[in-house]
């Protein structure tokens, strides 16, 4: 999911550096993990500035009643400096002061809090405060800040806030969540009706990429549940998913999700009009060659209509030598001969000869 992860990491870095995301769009071409490491180092550099001064102020703050410290934070420091100071306090002390601040002011501070300090502070706040802060952030459309915090919320807080957030907010926040390993658990707190509503919102609001990313990060049982509920959508809605995937070349993200479907669900996807479009199928084949996702792709090919299978065979047969070699190595590595040989039979004579001349295919075809 590097393409989508790269987009999310670029958005997070732009927010951290307070620049327009378009200025950093070139970073989407880099490996997502490299951008994430850079962002983490930027956090360390930015929040390490003036640490000694902030520690001295924090030490003086400890001498004040929490209510007085809250008043100073609101009236004298402002959101940015108050957030920086909160990051230097003991989490329990920071939570005690936050408890006395107006929720609107705290929500503005959240944007500036050191991400490394969030877990300790959130663990000490009452659910009521957490929920009210989340709702203010949602109202402002501040999904990036919500993405920093949501992975740290207790189930009690999540169960209070999730029903009160609209579906597009859930998608946009999930897309930029800082702790994707928590996403499957969070999705598990939503019933099928709500997950279906989120899928519908993805189609209606142009958020298919965000939905694909969320399903991929959820993984396991919850990823399979999202995939199954998506496959049950009306044909037109599913077709739009395939079209968006083709337009943005997101096959590397969608195919692993498709591979989670049952046989009947896979057949429903294979029957979509978009998967009879030669341009879509050609791009799909080239995407699989680039990513090596043959194990995820070939079961879908097997249930495509005959006309679509012939298009796939033609696109595969038209690959250059490097592409054909990648196909052969991928098939051999995952032992997918049973699925690929029928595809080879559909190729033109010239293409079939080129494929069967490959070393990996010669021995298997002879057998």
Rosetta blueprint (number, residue, H / E / L):
1 X L
2 X H
3 X H
4 X H
5 X H
6 X H
7 X H
8 X H
9 X H
10 X H
11 X H
12 X H
13 X H
14 X H
15 X H
16 X H
17 X H
18 X L
19 X L
20 X L
21 X H
22 X H
23 X H
24 X H
25 X H
26 X H
27 X H
28 X H
29 X H
30 X L
31 X L
32 X H
33 X H
34 X H
35 X H
36 X H
37 X H
38 X H
39 X H
40 X H
41 X H
42 X H
43 X H
44 X H
45 X H
46 X H
47 X H
48 X H
49 X L
50 X L
51 X H
52 X H
53 X H
54 X H
55 X H
56 X H
57 X H
58 X H
59 X H
60 X H
61 X H
62 X L
63 X L
64 X L
65 X L
66 X H
67 X H
68 X H
69 X H
70 X H
71 X H
72 X H
73 X H
74 X H
75 X H
76 X H
77 X H
78 X H
79 X H
80 X H
81 X H
82 X H
83 X H
84 X H
85 X H
86 X H
87 X L
88 X L
89 X L
90 X L
91 X H
92 X H
93 X H
94 X H
95 X H
96 X H
97 X H
98 X H
99 X L
100 X L
101 X L
102 X L
103 X H
104 X H
105 X H
106 X H
107 X H
108 X H
109 X H
110 X H
111 X L
112 X L
113 X L
114 X L
115 X H
116 X H
117 X H
118 X H
119 X H
120 X H
121 X H
122 X H
123 X L
124 X L
125 X L
126 X L
127 X H
128 X H
129 X H
130 X H
131 X H
132 X H
133 X H
134 X H
135 X H
136 X H
137 X H
138 X H
139 X H
140 X H
141 X L
142 X L
143 X H
144 X H
145 X H
146 X H
147 X H
148 X H
149 X H
150 X H
151 X H
152 X H
153 X L
154 X L
155 X H
156 X H
157 X H
158 X H
159 X H
160 X H
161 X H
162 X H
163 X H
164 X H
165 X L
166 X L
167 X H
168 X H
169 X H
170 X H
171 X H
172 X H
173 X H
174 X H
175 X H
176 X L
177 X L
178 X L
179 X L
180 X H
181 X H
182 X H
183 X H
184 X H
185 X H
186 X H
187 X H
188 X H
189 X L
190 X L
191 X L
192 X H
193 X H
194 X H
195 X H
196 X H
197 X H
198 X H
199 X H
200 X H
201 X H
202 X H
203 X H
204 X H
205 X L
206 X L
207 X L
208 X H
209 X H
210 X H
211 X H
212 X H
213 X H
214 X H
215 X H
216 X H
217 X H
218 X H
219 X L
220 X H
221 X H
222 X H
223 X H
224 X H
225 X H
226 X H
227 X H
228 X H
229 X H
230 X H
231 X H
232 X L
233 X L
234 X L
235 X H
236 X H
237 X H
238 X H
239 X H
240 X H
241 X H
242 X H
243 X H
244 X H
245 X H
246 X H
247 X H
248 X H
249 X L
250 X L
251 X H
252 X H
253 X H
254 X H
255 X H
256 X H
257 X H
258 X H
259 X L
260 X L
261 X L
262 X L
263 X H
264 X H
265 X H
266 X H
267 X H
268 X H
269 X H
270 X H
271 X L
272 X L
273 X H
274 X H
275 X H
276 X H
277 X L
278 X H
279 X H
280 X H
281 X H
282 X H
283 X H
284 X H
285 X H
286 X H
287 X H
288 X H
289 X H
290 X H
291 X H
292 X L
293 X L
294 X H
295 X H
296 X H
297 X H
298 X H
299 X H
300 X H
301 X H
302 X H
303 X H
304 X L
305 X L
306 X H
307 X H
308 X H
309 X H
310 X H
311 X H
312 X H
313 X H
314 X H
315 X H
316 X H
317 X H
318 X L
319 X L
320 X L
321 X H
322 X H
323 X H
324 X H
325 X H
326 X H
327 X H
328 X H
329 X H
330 X H
331 X H
332 X H
333 X H
334 X H
335 X L
336 X L
337 X H
338 X H
339 X H
340 X H
341 X H
342 X H
343 X H
344 X H
345 X H
346 X L
347 X L
348 X L
349 X H
350 X H
351 X H
352 X H
353 X H
354 X H
355 X H
356 X H
357 X L
358 X L
359 X H
360 X H
361 X H
362 X H
363 X H
364 X H
365 X H
366 X H
367 X L
